[in-house]
Amino acid sequence: MTSLKRWIVEVQDSPDGSGDGILQLPDELWNELAAQGWEIGDVLDIELVADPGHAAIRNRYAECRRLSATRKS
């Protein structure tokens, strides 16, 4: 059984004034996500969930890369 991990990160305002948010992820978390195909600059869908302070994060870019790689092999 895999144990759940929890990270608390803060969304920072982009310095370019675009209204975009920037997530600075802890190295351990980033290493796990990179192993799943995430790359710097990916656009994330963030959905707030019922528990206050929690969100579901989906990376459609990584999903598309994974599907594309599957079809090529």
C-alpha positions in Angstrom: 0.0 0.0 0.0 1.3 3.4 -0.9 1.3 6.1 1.8 -0.2 9.4 1.0 2.0 12.4 0.9 1.1 16.0 1.5 2.7 19.2 0.4 1.6 22.7 1.1 2.5 25.2 -1.6 1.5 28.8 -2.2 0.4 30.2 -5.5 2.5 33.3 -6.3 1.5 36.1 -8.7 3.4 36.1 -11.9 5.8 39.1 -12.0 4.7 40.0 -15.5 1.3 41.2 -14.3 -0.6 38.6 -16.5 -2.7 37.3 -13.6 -1.1 33.9 -14.0 -0.1 32.0 -10.9 3.3 30.3 -10.2 3.7 27.2 -8.1 7.1 26.6 -6.6 7.1 22.9 -5.9 9.4 21.1 -3.4 12.1 19.1 -5.1 10.8 15.8 -3.9 7.4 16.5 -5.3 8.8 17.8 -8.6 11.0 14.7 -9.0 7.9 12.5 -8.7 5.9 14.6 -11.2 8.8 14.8 -13.7 9.0 11.0 -13.6 5.3 11.0 -14.7 6.0 13.3 -17.7 5.5 16.8 -16.2 7.7 19.5 -17.6 8.5 23.1 -16.6 6.1 25.4 -18.3 3.1 23.0 -18.4 -0.3 24.5 -18.0 -2.2 23.1 -15.0 -6.0 22.8 -14.4 -6.6 23.5 -10.7 -10.0 22.6 -9.2 -10.9 23.4 -5.6 -12.4 20.4 -3.8 -14.7 20.1 -0.8 -12.0 20.2 1.9 -10.9 23.8 2.5 -7.3 24.3 1.4 -7.3 21.3 -0.9 -7.2 21.2 -4.7 -7.1 18.7 -7.5 -4.3 19.5 -10.0 -4.4 18.0 -13.5 -1.7 18.4 -16.1 -3.2 17.9 -19.6 0.1 18.5 -21.3 1.7 15.5 -19.6 -1.4 13.4 -20.4 -1.2 14.3 -24.1 2.5 13.5 -24.2 1.9 10.1 -22.6 -0.9 9.3 -25.0 1.2 10.4 -28.0 4.1 8.2 -26.9 1.8 5.2 -26.4 0.4 5.6 -30.0 3.9 5.9 -31.5 5.1 2.6 -30.0 
